[in-house]
Amino acid sequence: MQIKQLEYLVEISRRNSFNSASEHLYITPQSLSRSISGLEDELGFKIFERSSRGVRFTREGEKFLEAAKDITKRYYQAIEEIDAYQQRAQEICSGKLFVYAHSVLTMSVLPSMISAFCKEYPYIDLILLDGDSSSITNKLIVNDVEKMANLGILTIPKNDDDMQKYYKNQKGYHFLPLTQGEYICCVSKNSELASKRNISLKTVSQYPLVRFINSFGDTSAVQSHFFKPYGEPRTGFSTTSIGSWISAIENNVGIGIINNIVLSDASAIRDKFEKVVTLSIREKTALEVGLLVPAESACYVEIFIQFILKAFEKI
């Protein structure tokens, strides 16, 4: 039994005609008749008596009609009350939310997620700011703004115990894993490396590196961690712009390494990598992407956390 079948009964009683009711319900008389016949079969009794002069409710049908009117009335009242409750809850659970995210994420997978979130929760004023993992962590710890309305989305090495402890044991925050990735190497099609299928970090360190920097001019501490055994590579070009980063690689200014999350289906910049050659890196460069969330959160922060956890499940 479906609520629409009960609505059909109420409309037939109002119009006293299958044809007239079907017009107002925007369905064909045949579809309406089939739906009522199916309901009668389910109930085990006839709702209407049909004759050449038309149809009329049976005694059982009249009793069931009263129930149908009551059920449909209560149904729409409940829907209105739920809508009103959700509206009030949304208005109450509102505020300004600061999300500090790794630059690669703000350029790739986060734009579509944040847009979807803002459409679904218009009462939450979300401010997205980017940086690298260390600057984000420092910003959250020393931030004068209420901690309950601040969180970070970080990328950290999965196999480095010291960095894991540093980022996951910050006072007043805890770490929620979102997804995992790894570094890939990007080179120009004109590079002598373009014919290779993979590359070692030792080889990468021998070439000028095109690097992302944050707004303070700092390079990624996570990348530096992986280069430790081979020495910090020479930086050929640094930028905060993904367009400039890719352009420098295309023009063979240097080579770059980046989280392979930029090549996922959900990435907003995936198509920008069509003119560069990507190489896998031989060493293990497992990266963990996660949320650095306050130990105590405002209700709208919790809403964002649950939303973003589900969004990353699809990557």
C-alpha positions as CSV (number, residue, x, y, z in Angstrom):
1,M,0.0,0.0,0.0
2,Q,1.3,3.4,-1.0
3,I,0.3,6.9,0.2
4,K,-0.5,7.9,-3.4
5,Q,-3.2,5.1,-3.5
6,L,-4.9,6.6,-0.5
7,E,-4.6,10.1,-2.2
8,Y,-6.3,8.6,-5.2
9,L,-9.3,7.4,-3.1
10,V,-9.7,10.8,-1.5
11,E,-9.6,12.5,-4.9
12,I,-12.1,10.1,-6.4
13,S,-14.5,10.8,-3.5
14,R,-14.1,14.5,-4.1
15,R,-14.7,14.3,-7.9
16,N,-17.2,11.4,-7.7
17,S,-15.6,10.2,-11.0
18,F,-12.6,8.2,-12.1
19,N,-12.2,10.3,-15.2
20,S,-12.4,13.6,-13.4
21,A,-10.1,12.4,-10.6
22,S,-7.5,11.2,-13.1
23,E,-7.4,14.6,-14.8
24,H,-6.6,16.3,-11.5
25,L,-4.1,13.7,-10.6
26,Y,-2.4,14.0,-14.0
27,I,-2.6,10.2,-14.7
28,T,-4.7,8.2,-17.2
29,P,-8.0,6.7,-16.1
30,Q,-6.5,3.3,-16.9
31,S,-3.5,3.9,-14.6
32,L,-5.9,5.1,-11.8
33,S,-8.1,2.0,-12.3
34,R,-5.1,-0.4,-12.1
35,S,-3.8,1.3,-9.0
36,I,-7.2,1.0,-7.2
37,S,-7.6,-2.6,-8.4
38,G,-4.2,-3.4,-6.9
39,L,-5.2,-1.8,-3.6
40,E,-8.4,-3.9,-3.5
41,D,-6.5,-7.1,-4.1
42,E,-4.1,-6.2,-1.3
43,L,-7.0,-5.3,1.1
44,G,-9.1,-8.4,0.2
45,F,-12.3,-6.5,-0.4
46,K,-13.9,-4.2,-3.0
47,I,-13.7,-0.5,-2.5
48,F,-16.0,0.4,-5.4
49,E,-19.0,-1.2,-7.1
50,R,-18.6,-0.7,-10.8
51,S,-21.6,-0.5,-13.2
52,S,-22.6,1.0,-16.5
53,R,-23.8,4.1,-14.6
54,G,-20.4,4.6,-13.0
55,V,-18.8,3.6,-9.6
56,R,-19.8,4.1,-6.0
57,F,-18.1,3.2,-2.8
58,T,-19.0,-0.1,-1.1
59,R,-19.8,-0.1,2.6
60,E,-16.3,-1.4,3.2
61,G,-15.0,1.2,0.8
62,E,-16.7,4.0,2.7
63,K,-15.1,2.9,6.0
64,F,-11.7,2.6,4.3
65,L,-12.2,6.1,2.7
66,E,-12.5,7.7,6.2
67,A,-9.3,6.0,7.2
68,A,-7.6,7.1,4.0
69,K,-8.6,10.7,4.7
70,D,-7.3,10.6,8.2
71,I,-4.0,8.9,7.2
72,T,-3.3,11.3,4.3
73,K,-4.1,14.3,6.6
74,R,-1.8,13.0,9.3
75,Y,0.9,12.2,6.7
76,Y,1.1,15.7,5.4
77,Q,0.9,17.2,8.8
78,A,3.9,15.1,9.8
79,I,5.8,16.2,6.7
80,E,5.1,19.8,7.5
81,E,6.2,19.4,11.1
82,I,9.4,17.6,10.1
83,D,10.2,20.3,7.5
84,A,9.6,23.0,10.1
85,Y,11.8,21.1,12.7
86,Q,14.6,20.7,10.2
87,Q,14.4,24.4,9.3
88,R,14.6,25.5,12.9
89,A,17.4,23.0,13.6
90,Q,19.3,24.4,10.6
91,E,18.8,28.0,11.8
92,I,19.9,27.1,15.3
93,C,22.8,25.0,14.2
94,S,24.5,27.8,12.2
95,G,27.7,29.8,12.5
96,K,31.1,30.6,10.9
97,L,33.3,27.6,10.3
98,F,37.0,27.9,9.4
99,V,38.4,24.9,7.4
100,Y,42.2,25.0,6.9
101,A,43.1,22.5,4.2
102,H,46.2,21.3,2.4
103,S,46.7,23.3,-0.8
104,V,46.6,20.3,-3.0
105,L,43.2,19.3,-1.6
106,T,41.7,22.8,-1.9
107,M,42.6,22.7,-5.6
108,S,41.5,19.1,-6.4
109,V,38.8,17.2,-4.5
110,L,37.5,19.8,-2.0
111,P,35.9,22.3,-4.4
112,S,33.0,20.0,-5.3
113,M,32.6,18.7,-1.8
114,I,32.5,22.2,-0.3
115,S,30.0,23.4,-3.0
116,A,27.7,20.5,-2.2
117,F,28.0,21.2,1.5
118,C,27.2,24.9,1.2
119,K,24.1,24.1,-0.9
120,E,22.8,21.7,1.6
121,Y,23.6,23.8,4.7
122,P,23.2,27.5,3.7
123,Y,23.1,28.7,7.3
124,I,26.7,27.6,7.9
125,D,29.2,30.2,6.8
126,L,32.2,28.1,5.7
127,I,35.6,29.8,5.1
128,L,38.1,27.6,3.3
129,L,41.8,28.5,3.8
130,D,44.8,26.6,2.5
131,G,48.4,25.9,3.5
132,D,50.7,23.0,4.2
133,S,50.2,20.5,7.0
134,S,52.6,22.1,9.5
135,S,51.3,25.7,9.0
136,I,47.7,24.4,9.3
137,T,48.5,22.6,12.6
138,N,50.3,25.7,14.0
139,K,47.5,27.9,12.9
140,L,44.9,25.8,14.7
141,I,46.9,25.5,17.9
142,V,47.7,29.2,18.2
143,N,44.5,30.5,16.7
144,D,42.7,33.1,18.9
145,V,39.3,32.2,17.2
146,E,37.1,29.8,19.2
147,K,38.6,26.3,18.7
148,M,35.2,24.7,18.5
149,A,34.7,26.3,15.0
150,N,38.1,25.4,13.5
151,L,39.4,22.3,11.9
152,G,42.1,21.2,9.5
153,I,42.4,18.7,6.6
154,L,46.0,17.5,6.5
155,T,48.3,15.3,4.5
156,I,51.0,13.5,6.5
157,P,53.4,10.6,5.8
158,K,51.8,7.3,6.9
159,N,55.1,5.6,7.7
160,D,56.7,8.3,9.8
161,D,56.0,7.7,13.5
162,D,57.3,11.1,14.7
163,M,55.3,13.1,12.2
164,Q,52.2,10.9,12.9
165,K,52.6,11.6,16.7
166,Y,53.2,15.3,16.0
167,Y,50.0,15.9,13.9
168,K,47.8,13.5,15.8
169,N,48.6,14.4,19.4
170,Q,48.0,18.1,19.3
171,K,46.4,19.4,22.5
172,G,42.7,20.0,22.1
173,Y,42.4,18.1,18.8
174,H,42.2,14.6,17.5
175,F,42.8,13.1,14.0
176,L,40.2,11.3,11.8
177,P,41.6,9.5,8.8
178,L,39.8,10.3,5.5
179,T,41.7,8.6,2.7
180,Q,45.2,7.5,1.6
181,G,47.4,8.4,-1.4
182,E,51.0,8.5,-2.5
183,Y,53.3,10.8,-4.4
184,I,53.7,10.7,-8.2
185,C,56.3,12.5,-10.2
186,C,55.3,14.9,-13.0
187,V,57.7,15.7,-15.9
188,S,57.6,17.5,-19.2
189,K,56.9,15.5,-22.4
190,N,60.2,16.9,-23.6
191,S,62.1,15.7,-20.5
192,E,64.7,13.0,-20.8
193,L,62.7,11.2,-18.1
194,A,59.4,11.1,-20.1
195,S,60.1,7.7,-21.5
196,K,60.4,6.1,-18.0
197,R,57.5,4.4,-16.3
198,N,58.8,5.0,-12.7
199,I,61.5,6.9,-11.0
200,S,63.4,6.8,-7.7
201,L,63.4,9.7,-5.2
202,K,67.2,9.7,-5.5
203,T,66.9,10.4,-9.2
204,V,64.2,13.1,-8.5
205,S,66.6,14.8,-6.1
206,Q,69.2,15.3,-8.9
207,Y,66.8,17.5,-10.9
208,P,65.6,21.0,-10.1
209,L,62.2,20.7,-8.4
210,V,59.1,22.7,-9.1
211,R,57.5,23.1,-5.7
212,F,54.3,24.4,-4.0
213,I,54.8,26.9,-1.3
214,N,52.3,28.4,1.2
215,S,51.5,32.0,1.5
216,F,54.4,32.4,3.9
217,G,56.9,31.0,1.4
218,D,57.3,27.7,3.2
219,T,57.8,24.4,1.3
220,S,56.1,21.2,2.2
221,A,57.7,19.5,5.3
222,V,56.1,16.2,4.1
223,Q,58.0,16.3,0.9
224,S,61.2,17.1,2.7
225,H,60.7,14.1,4.9
226,F,60.8,11.7,1.9
227,F,63.9,13.4,0.5
228,K,65.9,13.1,3.8
229,P,68.0,10.1,2.7
230,Y,69.1,11.9,-0.5
231,G,69.4,15.5,0.6
232,E,67.0,18.3,-0.2
233,P,66.7,18.8,-4.0
234,R,67.5,22.1,-5.6
235,T,64.3,24.2,-6.1
236,G,64.1,25.5,-9.6
237,F,60.7,27.3,-9.2
238,S,58.2,27.8,-6.4
239,T,54.6,28.9,-6.6
240,T,51.2,28.8,-4.9
241,S,49.4,28.4,-8.2
242,I,48.6,25.0,-9.7
243,G,48.5,26.6,-13.2
244,S,52.0,28.0,-12.8
245,W,53.3,24.8,-11.3
246,I,52.0,22.7,-14.2
247,S,53.2,25.3,-16.8
248,A,56.7,25.2,-15.3
249,I,56.8,21.4,-15.6
250,E,55.4,21.5,-19.2
251,N,58.2,23.9,-20.1
252,N,60.8,21.7,-18.6
253,V,61.8,24.2,-15.9
254,G,62.0,21.2,-13.5
255,I,60.1,18.2,-12.3
256,G,57.5,18.0,-9.5
257,I,56.0,15.5,-7.1
258,I,52.4,15.7,-6.0
259,N,49.7,13.6,-4.2
260,N,48.1,11.3,-6.7
261,I,44.7,12.4,-5.3
262,V,44.9,15.1,-8.1
263,L,44.3,12.4,-10.6
264,S,41.1,11.0,-8.9
265,D,37.8,11.2,-10.7
266,A,36.6,13.7,-8.1
267,S,39.5,16.1,-8.7
268,A,38.8,19.5,-10.3
269,I,42.2,19.7,-11.8
270,R,42.6,16.2,-13.2
271,D,42.3,17.4,-16.9
272,K,45.1,19.9,-16.3
273,F,47.6,17.0,-16.2
274,E,47.0,15.9,-19.8
275,K,50.1,17.7,-21.0
276,V,52.5,16.3,-18.5
277,V,53.9,12.8,-18.1
278,T,53.3,11.2,-14.7
279,L,55.7,8.6,-13.3
280,S,55.2,6.3,-10.3
281,I,57.8,6.6,-7.5
282,R,59.6,3.4,-6.6
283,E,59.9,4.1,-2.9
284,K,56.9,3.9,-0.6
285,T,55.5,7.4,-0.2
286,A,52.2,6.5,1.5
287,L,50.3,9.6,2.5
288,E,47.4,9.8,4.9
289,V,44.7,12.5,4.5
290,G,42.8,13.2,7.6
291,L,40.7,15.7,9.6
292,L,42.3,17.5,12.6
293,V,39.1,18.2,14.6
294,P,38.6,20.0,17.9
295,A,38.0,17.8,21.0
296,E,34.8,19.8,21.5
297,S,32.9,21.0,18.5
298,A,30.0,23.3,17.8
299,C,27.0,21.4,16.3
300,Y,27.6,22.7,12.8
301,V,31.2,21.6,12.9
302,E,30.0,18.0,13.6
303,I,27.6,18.3,10.6
304,F,30.6,19.2,8.4
305,I,32.7,16.4,9.8
306,Q,30.1,13.8,9.0
307,F,29.5,15.3,5.6
308,I,33.2,15.3,4.6
309,L,33.7,11.7,6.0
310,K,31.0,10.4,3.7
311,A,32.3,12.5,0.7
312,F,35.8,11.0,1.0
313,E,34.3,7.5,1.1
314,K,33.4,8.0,-2.6
315,I,37.0,8.8,-3.7
